[in-house]
Amino acid sequence: MHTSLKTYIVEDNVTIRENLIGTLEELTSIEAVGYAEAENEAREWLHTHGREWELAIVDLFLKQGSGLGVVQECLQREPHQKVVVLSNYATPDIRKRCAELGVDAVFDKSNEIDALVDFCIAQAASR
């Protein structure tokens, strides 16, 4: 039996965050190991807990700072650690910028949640 995919969530909207965690824990084998609402908070956690996560799901617009700064903190991650962006602003320019920063996938909050679920299932199965 597989253990849960240890997932860190960076999302400042409490309702979205709680619904996202509930949905992903129900439909996939993720386990939320923490969350942040601001860039500095997320960067600090990811830096000090470098080996304690396998997936980071990052929104771009936060209470403070930017999800792009959080993504930059993950540039030196281990090969098995994945970073995805989940945003309402998944424009072609944002997708390109995220790819340049080594993001594994970008999902639009409004219409790509199923694709995020599929990504999480695939990541858990590949371990």
N, CA, C and O of each residue as an XYZ file, in Angstrom:
508
protein
N       0.841     -1.190      0.000
C       0.000      0.000      0.000
C       0.881      1.246      0.000
O       1.875      1.319      0.723
N       0.503      2.218     -0.816
C       1.279      3.446     -0.928
C       0.974      4.383      0.232
O      -0.154      4.455      0.719
N       1.986      5.084      0.654
C       1.750      6.119      1.647
C       1.278      7.372      0.933
O       1.357      7.468     -0.292
N       0.799      8.309      1.688
C       0.268      9.541      1.123
C       1.369     10.409      0.538
O       2.506     10.403      1.011
N       1.012     11.152     -0.497
C       1.907     12.120     -1.129
C       1.913     13.375     -0.254
O       0.915     14.094     -0.196
N       3.008     13.634      0.411
C       3.103     14.752      1.352
C       3.088     16.063      0.566
O       3.997     16.351     -0.213
N       2.036     16.849      0.790
C       1.756     18.014     -0.047
C       1.696     19.286      0.783
O       1.053     19.340      1.831
N       2.385     20.313      0.284
C       2.380     21.634      0.914
C       1.573     22.569      0.021
O       1.802     22.635     -1.187
N       0.634     23.288      0.618
C      -0.291     24.145     -0.124
C       0.037     25.613      0.154
O       0.157     26.020      1.309
N       0.180     26.398     -0.905
C       0.388     27.838     -0.764
C      -0.811     28.523     -1.420
O      -0.873     28.681     -2.639
N      -1.757     28.922     -0.572
C      -3.020     29.513     -1.019
C      -3.539     30.414      0.093
O      -3.676     29.973      1.234
N      -3.832     31.679     -0.231
C      -4.246     32.624      0.804
C      -5.754     32.671      1.037
O      -6.195     33.229      2.042
N      -6.550     32.107      0.148
C      -7.993     32.093      0.325
C      -8.368     30.849      1.128
O      -8.218     29.724      0.650
N      -8.860     31.058      2.358
C      -9.143     29.951      3.275
C     -10.151     28.974      2.669
O      -9.953     27.762      2.744
N     -11.209     29.477      2.079
C     -12.242     28.616      1.505
C     -11.671     27.758      0.384
O     -11.891     26.547      0.349
N     -10.941     28.382     -0.528
C     -10.341     27.635     -1.631
C      -9.368     26.597     -1.086
O      -9.373     25.445     -1.522
N      -8.532     27.006     -0.129
C      -7.536     26.086      0.428
C      -8.202     24.879      1.080
O      -7.814     23.740      0.823
N      -9.202     25.126      1.921
C      -9.871     24.022      2.616
C     -10.591     23.102      1.637
O     -10.552     21.881      1.790
N     -11.246     23.678      0.633
C     -11.928     22.861     -0.377
C     -10.934     22.064     -1.205
O     -11.176     20.901     -1.527
N      -9.819     22.690     -1.548
C      -8.782     22.003     -2.326
C      -8.220     20.815     -1.545
O      -8.114     19.709     -2.074
N      -7.867     21.051     -0.298
C      -7.308     19.977      0.527
C      -8.331     18.853      0.678
O      -7.990     17.681      0.520
N      -9.576     19.200      0.981
C     -10.619     18.188      1.129
C     -10.813     17.368     -0.134
O     -10.904     16.141     -0.081
N     -10.876     18.043     -1.258
C     -11.068     17.354     -2.539
C      -9.897     16.439     -2.855
O     -10.092     15.276     -3.211
N      -8.680     16.960     -2.726
C      -7.505     16.158     -3.079
C      -7.294     14.997     -2.109
O      -6.873     13.918     -2.526
N      -7.577     15.199     -0.831
C      -7.434     14.095      0.124
C      -8.488     13.019     -0.132
O      -8.237     11.837      0.105
N      -9.660     13.422     -0.613
C     -10.719     12.457     -0.891
C     -10.478     11.704     -2.192
O     -10.699     10.495     -2.259
N     -10.025     12.409     -3.227
C      -9.929     11.813     -4.562
C      -8.543     11.278     -4.907
O      -8.404     10.495     -5.847
N      -7.529     11.681     -4.172
C      -6.161     11.236     -4.459
C      -5.539     10.777     -3.141
O      -6.208     10.727     -2.109
N      -4.275     10.449     -3.192
C      -3.627     10.003     -1.953
C      -2.665     11.068     -1.432
O      -1.547     10.755     -1.022
N      -3.105     12.331     -1.451
C      -2.260     13.373     -0.874
C      -2.552     13.508      0.612
O      -3.637     13.175      1.089
N      -1.560     14.003      1.322
C      -1.706     14.379      2.727
C      -1.150     15.790      2.862
O       0.030     16.023      2.604
N      -1.990     16.719      3.263
C      -1.521     18.092      3.458
C      -0.625     18.137      4.691
O      -1.060     17.831      5.801
N       0.633     18.523      4.481
C       1.586     18.578      5.595
C       1.783     20.004      6.100
O       2.514     20.231      7.065
N       1.134     20.957      5.449
C       1.222     22.346      5.887
C       0.694     23.267      4.810
O       0.401     22.851      3.689
N       0.582     24.534      5.183
C       0.133     25.526      4.207
C       0.685     26.893      4.591
O       1.110     27.123      5.723
N       0.664     27.786      3.616
C       1.062     29.175      3.840
C       0.121     30.069      3.057
O      -0.477     29.664      2.060
N       0.006     31.315      3.545
C      -0.827     32.309      2.874
C       0.008     33.427      2.253
O      -0.524     34.277      1.539
N       1.328     33.427      2.526
C       2.201     34.503      2.061
C       3.524     33.923      1.572
O       3.929     32.833      1.972
N       4.184     34.675      0.699
C       5.441     34.216      0.105
C       6.511     33.928      1.151
O       7.106     32.851      1.140
N       6.768     34.878      2.059
C       7.838     34.679      3.037
C       7.603     33.450      3.901
O       8.521     32.672      4.158
N       6.370     33.287      4.345
C       5.997     32.142      5.172
C       6.235     30.830      4.413
O       6.774     29.875      4.974
N       5.840     30.787      3.159
C       6.011     29.584      2.345
C       7.486     29.290      2.090
O       7.930     28.149      2.216
N       8.235     30.322      1.733
C       9.666     30.127      1.458
C      10.385     29.611      2.698
O      11.228     28.719      2.600
N      10.064     30.160      3.852
C      10.695     29.733      5.103
C      10.386     28.265      5.387
O      11.285     27.491      5.716
N       9.111     27.882      5.262
C       8.730     26.502      5.539
C       9.430     25.550      4.568
O      10.001     24.544      4.987
N       9.387     25.863      3.289
C      10.009     24.988      2.295
C      11.513     24.864      2.516
O      12.092     23.799      2.305
N      12.137     25.954      2.940
C      13.581     25.940      3.200
C      13.918     25.077      4.416
O      14.859     24.285      4.377
N      13.154     25.230      5.484
C      13.475     24.521      6.725
C      12.918     23.098      6.766
O      13.323     22.309      7.619
N      12.005     22.758      5.870
C      11.408     21.416      5.820
C      11.688     20.763      4.464
O      10.834     20.072      3.910
N      12.870     20.985      3.949
C      13.217     20.578      2.591
C      12.942     19.141      2.228
O      12.631     18.845      1.074
N      13.047     18.239      3.184
C      12.846     16.819      2.880
C      11.477     16.314      3.315
O      11.210     15.116      3.226
N      10.612     17.194      3.780
C       9.331     16.777      4.359
C       8.146     16.930      3.412
O       7.001     16.771      3.835
N       8.397     17.234      2.150
C       7.302     17.381      1.201
C       7.674     16.726     -0.122
O       8.848     16.608     -0.473
N       6.643     16.306     -0.843
C       6.842     15.694     -2.155
C       6.142     16.467     -3.266
O       6.495     16.346     -4.439
N       5.147     17.260     -2.884
C       4.406     18.063     -3.847
C       4.086     19.408     -3.215
O       3.634     19.476     -2.072
N       4.323     20.469     -3.960
C       3.916     21.810     -3.532
C       2.917     22.330     -4.563
O       3.175     22.301     -5.766
N       1.771     22.806     -4.071
C       0.750     23.409     -4.925
C       0.713     24.889     -4.568
O       0.416     25.250     -3.429
N       1.017     25.747     -5.542
C       1.272     27.164     -5.278
C       0.334     28.047     -6.087
O       0.244     27.922     -7.309
N      -0.366     28.944     -5.391
C      -1.138     30.002     -6.051
C      -0.169     31.150     -6.346
O       0.843     31.295     -5.661
N      -0.468     31.950     -7.342
C       0.448     33.044     -7.704
C       0.212     34.309     -6.910
O       1.165     35.009     -6.565
N      -1.052     34.620     -6.610
C      -1.372     35.866     -5.921
C      -1.665     35.555     -4.457
O      -2.634     34.867     -4.138
N      -0.813     36.073     -3.574
C      -0.865     35.743     -2.155
C      -1.108     36.991     -1.326
O      -1.055     38.107     -1.844
N      -1.375     36.805     -0.028
C      -1.564     37.949      0.873
C      -0.354     38.866      0.856
O      -0.486     40.088      0.927
N       0.806     38.277      0.764
C       2.063     39.034      0.689
C       2.955     38.325     -0.310
O       3.074     37.100     -0.284
N       3.577     39.082     -1.181
C       4.506     38.489     -2.129
C       3.801     37.770     -3.265
O       2.634     38.020     -3.564
N       4.554     36.866     -3.890
C       4.078     36.197     -5.093
C       4.401     34.713     -5.049
O       5.404     34.294     -4.471
N       3.540     33.935     -5.665
C       3.814     32.515     -5.806
C       5.054     32.246     -6.634
O       5.690     31.204     -6.476
N       5.411     33.181     -7.524
C       6.632     32.991     -8.311
C       7.865     32.983     -7.409
O       8.826     32.264     -7.683
N       7.844     33.774     -6.341
C       8.934     33.750     -5.373
C       9.001     32.417     -4.639
O      10.083     31.915     -4.333
N       7.834     31.853     -4.364
C       7.778     30.534     -3.717
C       8.369     29.486     -4.654
O       9.148     28.631     -4.232
N       7.994     29.560     -5.917
C       8.508     28.620     -6.910
C      10.038     28.715     -6.989
O      10.720     27.697     -7.102
N      10.567     29.930     -6.931
C      12.022     30.116     -6.969
C      12.695     29.416     -5.794
O      13.801     28.893     -5.937
N      12.042     29.402     -4.641
C      12.587     28.716     -3.465
C      12.745     27.220     -3.732
O      13.565     26.556     -3.097
N      11.968     26.697     -4.660
C      11.961     25.259     -4.943
C      12.916     24.857     -6.067
O      12.945     23.691     -6.459
N      13.689     25.793     -6.587
C      14.578     25.479     -7.707
C      15.575     24.375     -7.370
O      15.938     23.590     -8.246
N      16.020     24.299     -6.128
C      17.023     23.316     -5.729
C      16.406     22.065     -5.113
O      17.078     21.342     -4.377
N      15.138     21.804     -5.404
C      14.450     20.650     -4.816
C      15.013     19.332     -5.355
O      15.723     19.299     -6.360
N      14.675     18.259     -4.657
C      15.062     16.919     -5.079
C      14.262     16.526     -6.326
O      13.164     17.040     -6.538
N      14.797     15.623     -7.148
C      14.095     15.239     -8.385
C      12.687     14.685     -8.167
O      11.820     14.859     -9.024
N      12.449     14.025     -7.040
C      11.117     13.453     -6.794
C      10.118     14.493     -6.293
O       8.918     14.219     -6.252
N      10.585     15.671     -5.914
C       9.684     16.713     -5.426
C       9.119     17.498     -6.613
O       9.863     17.973     -7.472
N       7.812     17.621     -6.643
C       7.132     18.292     -7.748
C       6.496     19.591     -7.266
O       6.036     19.699     -6.130
N       6.484     20.569     -8.161
C       5.872     21.869     -7.875
C       4.878     22.166     -8.986
O       5.210     22.109    -10.170
N       3.642     22.487     -8.580
C       2.636     22.887     -9.544
C       2.056     24.233     -9.134
O       2.003     24.572     -7.952
N       1.629     24.977    -10.117
C       0.962     26.253     -9.885
C      -0.519     26.048    -10.167
O      -0.896     25.482    -11.193
N      -1.349     26.516     -9.246
C      -2.801     26.484     -9.389
C      -3.274     27.924     -9.261
O      -3.214     28.510     -8.180
N      -3.745     28.492    -10.370
C      -4.040     29.921    -10.386
C      -5.232     30.233    -11.276
O      -5.547     29.490    -12.205
N      -5.890     31.349    -10.973
C      -6.919     31.871    -11.866
C      -6.300     32.575    -13.067
O      -7.009     32.954    -13.999
N      -4.999     32.748    -13.049
C      -4.298     33.518    -14.077
C      -3.307     32.644    -14.830
O      -2.144     33.010    -15.002
N      -3.781     31.482    -15.278
C      -2.916     30.541    -15.991
C      -2.863     30.912    -17.476
O      -3.237     30.125    -18.345
N      -2.391     32.119    -17.737
C      -2.293     32.621    -19.105
C      -1.076     31.986    -19.799
O      -0.219     31.406    -19.132
N      -0.998     32.092    -21.117
C       0.191     31.570    -21.808
C       1.500     32.188    -21.277
O       2.502     31.484    -21.149
N       1.497     33.485    -20.971
C       2.706     34.122    -20.430
C       3.069     33.561    -19.061
O       4.243     33.316    -18.785
N       2.076     33.356    -18.204
C       2.327     32.783    -16.874
C       2.838     31.355    -17.006
O       3.772     30.961    -16.308
N       2.233     30.582    -17.895
C       2.681     29.204    -18.097
C       4.132     29.172    -18.565
O       4.914     28.331    -18.121
N       4.482     30.075    -19.447
C       5.863     30.142    -19.945
C       6.824     30.507    -18.814
O       7.870     29.877    -18.659
N       6.473     31.514    -18.031
C       7.325     31.942    -16.908
C       7.488     30.806    -15.896
O       8.587     30.572    -15.395
N       6.410     30.114    -15.601
C       6.480     28.996    -14.658
C       7.385     27.885    -15.200
O       8.170     27.302    -14.452
N       7.274     27.597    -16.488
C       8.139     26.578    -17.094
C       9.606     26.982    -16.975
O      10.466     26.143    -16.707
N       9.888     28.267    -17.175
C      11.267     28.767    -17.037
C      11.780     28.585    -15.614
O      12.983     28.429    -15.406
N      10.882     28.604    -14.634
C      11.258     28.445    -13.227
C      11.198     26.988    -12.769
O      11.322     26.702    -11.578
N      11.008     26.072    -13.712
C      11.053     24.657    -13.384
C       9.782     24.065    -12.807
O       9.816     22.974    -12.238
N       8.660     24.763    -12.944
C       7.387     24.238    -12.455
C       7.021     23.000    -13.279
O       7.194     22.983    -14.498
N       6.520     21.980    -12.611
C       6.184     20.733    -13.285
C       4.868     20.814    -14.047
O       4.697     20.122    -15.051
N       3.934     21.649    -13.588
C       2.655     21.803    -14.277
C       1.970     23.072    -13.782
O       2.225     23.542    -12.673
N       1.094     23.620    -14.629
C       0.281     24.779    -14.272
C      -1.169     24.411    -14.539
O      -1.507     23.900    -15.607
N      -2.025     24.678    -13.551
C      -3.444     24.368    -13.677
C      -4.265     25.617    -13.396
O      -3.949     26.389    -12.491
N      -5.318     25.809    -14.179
C      -6.241     26.921    -13.997
C      -7.296     26.504    -12.974
O      -7.926     25.457    -13.117
N      -7.485     27.327    -11.941
C      -8.455     27.000    -10.881
C      -9.861     26.829    -11.431
O     -10.636     26.026    -10.911
N     -10.201     27.573    -12.475
C     -11.588     27.579    -12.932
C     -11.951     26.359    -13.765
O     -13.120     25.974    -13.796
N     -10.993     25.742    -14.440
C     -11.404     24.645    -15.326
C     -10.402     23.497    -15.450
O     -10.552     22.655    -16.336
N      -9.391     23.440    -14.591
C      -8.411     22.358    -14.700
C      -8.192     21.599    -13.379
O      -7.131     21.011    -13.167
N      -9.190     21.618    -12.508
C      -9.069     20.884    -11.238
C      -8.984     19.381    -11.507
O      -8.231     18.676    -10.835
N      -9.745     18.887    -12.476
C      -9.673     17.458    -12.813
C      -8.262     17.076    -13.261
O      -7.767     15.999    -12.928
N      -7.626     17.962    -14.013
C      -6.255     17.690    -14.452
C      -5.296     17.673    -13.264
O      -4.358     16.876    -13.236
N      -5.524     18.547    -12.282
C      -4.713     18.533    -11.062
C      -4.913     17.219    -10.304
O      -3.947     16.618     -9.835
N      -6.147     16.783    -10.188
C      -6.437     15.497     -9.533
C      -5.681     14.375    -10.254
O      -5.036     13.546     -9.612
N      -5.762     14.354    -11.583
C      -5.053     13.333    -12.367
C      -3.548     13.410    -12.130
O      -2.887     12.379    -12.011
N      -3.006     14.616    -12.060
C      -1.567     14.800    -11.805
C      -1.189     14.202    -10.452
O      -0.194     13.486    -10.338
N      -1.986     14.500     -9.432
C      -1.703     13.986     -8.076
C      -1.759     12.465     -8.045
O      -0.915     11.822     -7.421
N      -2.751     11.893     -8.715
C      -2.876     10.425     -8.773
C      -1.641      9.835     -9.458
O      -1.070      8.854     -8.980
N      -1.235     10.431    -10.571
C      -0.061      9.938    -11.296
C       1.212     10.044    -10.461
O       2.047      9.140    -10.486
N       1.366     11.143     -9.720
C       2.565     11.314     -8.893
C       2.608     10.264     -7.795
O       3.659      9.682     -7.526
N       1.472     10.022     -7.165
C       1.434      9.028     -6.094
C       1.719      7.633     -6.647
O       2.399      6.835     -6.002
N       1.204      7.340     -7.832
C       1.401      6.020     -8.440
C       2.837      5.804     -8.892
O       3.305      4.668     -8.953
N       3.538      6.888     -9.210
C       4.908      6.763     -9.749
C       5.958      6.573     -8.666
O       7.129      6.348     -8.973
N       5.553      6.660     -7.400
C       6.545      6.513     -6.326
C       6.827      5.075     -6.021
O       7.637      4.777     -5.144
